[in-house]
Amino acid sequence: MKPKSQLIVLFFLFTILITSGCINKEDINTEDDVKYLSPEVRYSERNYDNQSIQEFWCPPIWKNFSMNYMGYFSTDLKEKIITDMKKQVTKLGLDENEFFQCFNATDNRADENISFPCLAERAKYYGFDVWIFIFVWGTESSDLAHDFYCVINCRDLHILKIQFYYDGKLLEDDIKYLSPEVRYSERNYDDQSIQEFWCPPIWENFSLCYNGQFIPNYKEKIINDMKKQVTKLGLDIYEFNLCFNATVISVNDNISLPCLAERAKYFDTEVWIFTFNYGLGPYDLSHIFYYVISCNDLKILKHEICD
């Protein structure tokens, strides 16, 4: 058979396979059929809150990715996009290791479903240094019409906020977590310097973020976080627990979250100092109290609370 005749026969057989349904036309498409669209990586001095963070909901780059890559998902293409992001991070003079750790801390949804990262921004969220990531995602390659974003704390890699929709329904929102501060100090506080524990920056951040969003199980999570930090600092966890529990009677009477703990001295006495956000209801965490607890006898050496 002549070469030309062979081509005609092959074309005829191929046409039969397509029309008979043995080959799906969509399966013929490859990554080469789609124009490569580069993701966006940027640095900003902005300090986002729950209102301004909504700018990351369906931004232009997400719409472009959704339209451009619909039906063209592949793990190789996803890896290419992530590598592109890393190169942009380096070009901007940002910390590539920090970026990589924060990216890996995004919700597992990025791995469990078909998804592409389309935008990453290094900025602040309620005063915390964060990476914000936006993904286009779906349950199959032909379904890249969904959006979710994650806000990752650069310091402890906690998810401060995540939001995503599926079939027009908000499945999860405001899974935000702000880590408390635990520290050790050689300072010997007096009644004047102890006032530094009245409305410190971490208290302000907790107030802004958790006001109206009190979640009981988050309180336990925050306390456990404190304990881990105590251990990491090489401090006595048993002593910490005893001193923290010396505040519990008052703490349980109100809706409260511990935001700061420091091991130091107060008038030459070894103490733990605790600052709390508290309120009379879930929509009011804008109040404050702090305790100074003696490590020796667990007595409350000082306690101030706002009205």
N, C-alpha and C positions, 0 to 999 in steps of 0.2 A: 504494500500500500504506500502511495506517495505521501511525503510529509504533509502536504496541504490537505490531503484527504484525511490523514490522521487527526489533524487539528479540528477539522469539521466534525468528525465523529466524537471527539472529546468534548467539544462545545455542546453538541447535541445531548450527550449523556449528562453533562453538568446541568444543562437546562432542565432535563427530566427530573433530576434529583432535587432541584430547587422547587419546581412546581409541584412535586409529589409530597413536599414537606420533609423529606429526609435531611435536607440542609436548610437551616434557618438563615435567611438573608442577613439577619442581625449578627449571626455568628461569624460572618465573613469579615466584618469590620475588625480592624486591628488598631493598636495605639498609633500607627502611622497615619491613620485616617483622620485623627483629631489634631487640631492646631494646639500647640503647647501654650498654656496660659500660666504665666509666672505668678506665684503668691506674693503677698505684700508683707514686708517686715518693716516696722518703724519704731522710733524712739520718741517718747513724748514726756513733757514735764507736767502733764495734766494729772490732777488728783480726782479720780472718778468717784461718784457716789451711786446709789441705787437708781437714781434718775438718769444721770448722764451715761451710765454704763449701757443703757439701752441703745446707744448709738451702734453697738456691736451686734444688734439684732437685724439680720438681713441687710447688711451694707452692700454697696454696689459690687464689690469684689466677690461677695458670696453669690449674688445673682449671676454674675458673669461665669463663675465656676460652675454653677448649677446648669446653666444653659450649654456651656462649652463641653463639659465632661459627661453629660447625661448619656448613659449607655456605653461609656468607655472606661469603666473602672478596671484597674489592674494594680497589683501590688508593686510592680516595677515603676509604674507611673507615680504611685503614691511616694515611693522611695525617692524618686527624682525630685518631686515637689519638696519633700522634707530636706533633701540635700541642698536644694536651691535656697530654702529658708536659712539654713546654717551658713551658707556663703554670704547671704545678706547681713546676717548677724555679725559676722566677722568684718565685713566691709564697713558696718556702722561703728565698729570699735567696741561692741558689746561683748559680754562674757559668754562665750560659746558653751562652756560647761554648765553655767547657770541656765542658759536657754534649754539645753538638752535635758537637764534634770526636771525643769518645770514642764517641758513638753511631755516627758514620760509620766508626769504626775497628773496629766489630764485624765478625765474619767475614762474607764475601760471601754466605754461606748465607742471610743475612737478606734479600738482594735476589734471589738466584737461585731461591728457592722462595717459595711462598705462606706468609707469616708475619705475625704481629702481635706487637709488643713489649707485654708486659703488666706488667713490673715493672722499675724502675730504682732503684738505691740508691748513694748516695755514701758510701763508707766507706774502710777500709784492708784491705790484703791483704798479710800478712807485712811490715807497716810502710809499705807503699807506698800513697799516695793513689790510689784507684781509683773507677771507676764500674762497677757490676755490672748487667748487663742480662739479662733472661729473655724468651724468645720462645716463643710457640706457633707451630708450623710444620707444613707438610705438602707433599705433591707435587701436591695439587689441593685445590679449595675444600672438598670433602667430607671431607678428611683433615687436620684440624687437631688431631690427637691426639698430636703429638710435641713434645718439649721440648728446647731447648738454651739454654745461658747462656754469656756471655762476661764475663771480668774484664779491664778495660782500664786500663792505667797512665796516670794523668792527665798525668804529666810527659812521657813520650815516645810515648804512644799505642800501645805494644806490647800484644799480647794476653798476659796473664799466665796465663790458664787458659781453656779452653773445653771444654765437655762436651755431647754430644748422643747421643740414641738414635734408632734407626730399626729398625722391625720387631723390637723387643726386643733389638737388638744395640748394644753400645757401639762406635760407629764411630771415635771419636777422644776422647782424654782427656789432660789435663795438657799441653796445648801452651802451656806457660807460659814466659815469657821475662822475666828481670829484667835491666835495662840496667845496665852497669857505670858507674862514675864516672870522669870524666877532668877534671882541673882544673889551673889555673895559679896559682902562689902566689909572692909575693915573700919568703916566709919563708926563713930560713937555719937549717936544722935542725942540732941537735947530737945527741949520743948519748942525751940524756934526752928531748928533744922528738920524736925520730924514733920513739919508742915509741908515738906516736899511730897508727902504721900497723900496730900489733899489735892484731888483733881490733877494727877499726873497725866502725861500724854496718852498712856495706854488706857487709862480710865475714860478719857475723852473718845478714843477710838471705839472702845467697847460700847459706850453710850450711843454713839452715832450708828454703829452697825447693828446692835442687838435691841435697841429701843423698839418696842412693838413686835419683837421677834423672839421673845423668850421661849426657849425649848428646854424642858426639864432634862432630857437625856444629854443635852449639850453641857449642862452644868457638870455632870459626872465625867464627861469627856474632857472638859477643861481641867478638872481636878486631877484626873489621871495624867493629863499632859504636864501639869505642874510636878507631879511625882516623878515623871520620867526626867524632867529637867533637873530636879533635885539630885537624882542618882547620877546623871551625867556630870553634874558639877562636883561630884564626890562628897556630897553632904549626907548627913545622917537622916535617912528616910523615916526611921522610927520617931526621931525627935520632931521632924516636920509634921508627921501625922498627928502626934500628940498635941502640938501647938495649934495646928489647923483645927483639930476637933474642939479645942478650947473656945473657938469662936462659933461653933455650930448652933448653940441654943438661939443666939440672936439671928444667925443666918437663916435658919429654917423658918423663922417667923415671917420672913419676907421673900419675895421673889428676888434672887440675887445671883450674881456671878462673880467669882474671884478673878481679878485681872492682874494682880501684882503680888509677889511675895519676895521678901528680902531677908536674908540671914545677916544680922549685924549686931550692934550694941546700942543700948539706950541707957544713958547715965551709967556706963560701965557694966551693965548687965547684959548677958548674952540673950538675944531675943530673935523671934521671927516677927516680921511686920507684914500684915496682910491688908490689901486694899480691895474693896468690893464695889461693884455697881449694884444698886438695889432699887426697888420700887414697890408700890402697893398693888400693882397689876402688870400684866404682860405688855401693856402699852406705855409703861413708865419705868424705864431703867436709867433715869437721868439723875438719880440720887447717889450719894456716896457715904461709905463709912470705912474706917480702918481700925485695926487692932494692933497693939503691941503686946506680944505674949512672951513672958519669961520662959526661957528654955529650962530653967532649974526647977521651978515649982508650978509652971503653967498658969501663973496668975496674970490677969489682964493689967498691965502697967499703964496703958493709956488706950482710950477708946473715944473716937469722935464720930458723930453722925450728923448729917444735914437734916433739917426739918422737912 
